[in-house]
Every structure is written in C-alpha cells, then in structure tokens.
Amino acid sequence: MTYEDALSRLGCLLAADQEPTLDAEELGALLQESRAPDGSGRLVGDPGYEPAYDLLLAARKGWERKAAKVAGSYDFRSSDQAFERSQLLEMCLTMRGVYARKIHRRLGPNPEETER
C-alpha cells in the first residue's frame, strides 16, 4: 500500500474531516508512528525496508487524538438550546475502544491468560 493510499484509508477510518478534525499533517504523523514490518518481515530501518503501516494502530491512536481535542469541552444549556459537547468525547473514546479490540483480536489470546 502506498503512503497516499494509507493516508486516504486512515482519513476514512477516522472520519478525519468531521469534528474534531484531523488534518493531513496529523494523519501523516499517525502513519509514521504506526509503521510496521513490511511484507518481507523487514523492520523500519532495515536495508530494503518497504514502508508499511498498521492502520488499526494508527486508527486507535487517531481516535485518542480526537478525544484529546475535545476533552476540555463542556455541555451548555440555555433556556431553549442544549449543546452536549461531551457526546463527542464519548464517541471518540468508543471508537478508540473499537480499534483497540480489533488489535487485540488480531494478536490473539494472551497465553498467560488462557492458562489460568
């Protein structure tokens, strides 16, 4: 997968254009933080390494970033309106959990936990 393809897919996984938004620079940083072994098992920095990205990890981190952006938001009510900004935080944390569970399932059960 090319960097541009990974950037586009990550933007979709994160609904990057919806509040709280993530710009191309932030998405690129998430990809760089989530580099993975390439298809031949070479690690970042190895000779011949072909860039590869763990999009599930990048998505989990992205939802954490989105949550951090709204963590200080507050709910506001007036006589005829209500702005429940805390819903954004809840949604971001829920989505973070979705991707964390996908990563956990991909990794499989912890042998120490199954022996108990």
C-alpha positions as a Python dict, from the first residue, in 0.01 Angstrom:
ca = {
    (1, 'M'): (0, 0, 0),
    (2, 'T'): (139, 339, -93),
    (3, 'Y'): (171, 620, 159),
    (4, 'E'): (-105, 811, -22),
    (5, 'D'): (-337, 510, -11),
    (6, 'A'): (-265, 458, 359),
    (7, 'L'): (-325, 828, 427),
    (8, 'S'): (-660, 816, 245),
    (9, 'R'): (-775, 497, 420),
    (10, 'L'): (-673, 632, 759),
    (11, 'G'): (-866, 951, 693),
    (12, 'C'): (-1176, 741, 627),
    (13, 'L'): (-1126, 522, 938),
    (14, 'L'): (-1100, 836, 1148),
    (15, 'A'): (-1371, 1044, 981),
    (16, 'A'): (-1090, 1298, 972),
    (17, 'D'): (-1299, 1567, 806),
    (18, 'Q'): (-1560, 1559, 1084),
    (19, 'E'): (-1530, 1734, 1420),
    (20, 'P'): (-1292, 1706, 1583),
    (21, 'T'): (-1096, 1712, 1259),
    (22, 'L'): (-751, 1577, 1184),
    (23, 'D'): (-551, 1742, 904),
    (24, 'A'): (-311, 1577, 660),
    (25, 'E'): (-12, 1658, 881),
    (26, 'E'): (-172, 1489, 1181),
    (27, 'L'): (-270, 1186, 972),
    (28, 'G'): (85, 1164, 838),
    (29, 'A'): (226, 1174, 1191),
    (30, 'L'): (-9, 891, 1292),
    (31, 'L'): (113, 681, 999),
    (32, 'Q'): (477, 743, 1088),
    (33, 'E'): (407, 640, 1450),
    (34, 'S'): (240, 323, 1323),
    (35, 'R'): (499, 188, 1083),
    (36, 'A'): (507, -190, 1074),
    (37, 'P'): (730, -466, 936),
    (38, 'D'): (697, -485, 559),
    (39, 'G'): (562, -781, 361),
    (40, 'S'): (904, -949, 375),
    (41, 'G'): (933, -910, 752),
    (42, 'R'): (1191, -631, 734),
    (43, 'L'): (1175, -377, 1013),
    (44, 'V'): (1186, 0, 986),
    (45, 'G'): (1550, 92, 923),
    (46, 'D'): (1646, -246, 776),
    (47, 'P'): (1807, -241, 432),
    (48, 'G'): (1539, -277, 166),
    (49, 'Y'): (1253, -189, 402),
    (50, 'E'): (937, -105, 208),
    (51, 'P'): (711, 132, 406),
    (52, 'A'): (419, -48, 567),
    (53, 'Y'): (164, 79, 816),
    (54, 'D'): (-50, -74, 1088),
    (55, 'L'): (-375, 106, 1008),
    (56, 'L'): (-557, -39, 1309),
    (57, 'L'): (-293, 101, 1542),
    (58, 'A'): (-295, 434, 1359),
    (59, 'A'): (-675, 448, 1387),
    (60, 'R'): (-668, 372, 1761),
    (61, 'K'): (-412, 647, 1813),
    (62, 'G'): (-612, 881, 1591),
    (63, 'W'): (-928, 838, 1794),
    (64, 'E'): (-722, 906, 2107),
    (65, 'R'): (-604, 1232, 1950),
    (66, 'K'): (-955, 1327, 1855),
    (67, 'A'): (-1066, 1256, 2213),
    (68, 'A'): (-786, 1473, 2347),
    (69, 'K'): (-902, 1761, 2129),
    (70, 'V'): (-1248, 1761, 2288),
    (71, 'A'): (-1159, 1650, 2640),
    (72, 'G'): (-1192, 2005, 2772),
    (73, 'S'): (-1528, 2065, 2607),
    (74, 'Y'): (-1830, 2119, 2823),
    (75, 'D'): (-2205, 2087, 2793),
    (76, 'F'): (-2402, 2410, 2776),
    (77, 'R'): (-2771, 2470, 2813),
    (78, 'S'): (-2971, 2785, 2773),
    (79, 'S'): (-3343, 2829, 2808),
    (80, 'D'): (-3413, 2693, 2460),
    (81, 'Q'): (-3095, 2515, 2345),
    (82, 'A'): (-2860, 2243, 2462),
    (83, 'F'): (-2505, 2181, 2338),
    (84, 'E'): (-2383, 1846, 2462),
    (85, 'R'): (-2022, 1851, 2356),
    (86, 'S'): (-1937, 1565, 2592),
    (87, 'Q'): (-2101, 1336, 2338),
    (88, 'L'): (-1804, 1396, 2108),
    (89, 'L'): (-1564, 1274, 2375),
    (90, 'E'): (-1776, 965, 2442),
    (91, 'M'): (-1792, 885, 2071),
    (92, 'C'): (-1416, 925, 2026),
    (93, 'L'): (-1343, 701, 2323),
    (94, 'T'): (-1593, 443, 2195),
    (95, 'M'): (-1423, 438, 1855),
    (96, 'R'): (-1081, 411, 2024),
    (97, 'G'): (-1216, 102, 2200),
    (98, 'V'): (-1343, -45, 1874),
    (99, 'Y'): (-994, -31, 1721),
    (100, 'A'): (-826, -146, 2042),
    (101, 'R'): (-1047, -458, 2039),
    (102, 'K'): (-967, -522, 1671),
    (103, 'I'): (-596, -507, 1754),
    (104, 'H'): (-647, -741, 2050),
    (105, 'R'): (-836, -993, 1834),
    (106, 'R'): (-566, -979, 1567),
    (107, 'L'): (-298, -1053, 1826),
    (108, 'G'): (-493, -1343, 1970),
    (109, 'P'): (-532, -1451, 2332),
    (110, 'N'): (-256, -1394, 2582),
    (111, 'P'): (-117, -1743, 2666),
    (112, 'E'): (-80, -1644, 3032),
    (113, 'E'): (-450, -1555, 3048),
    (114, 'T'): (-566, -1880, 2885),
    (115, 'E'): (-360, -2098, 3122),
    (116, 'R'): (-541, -1970, 3429),
}
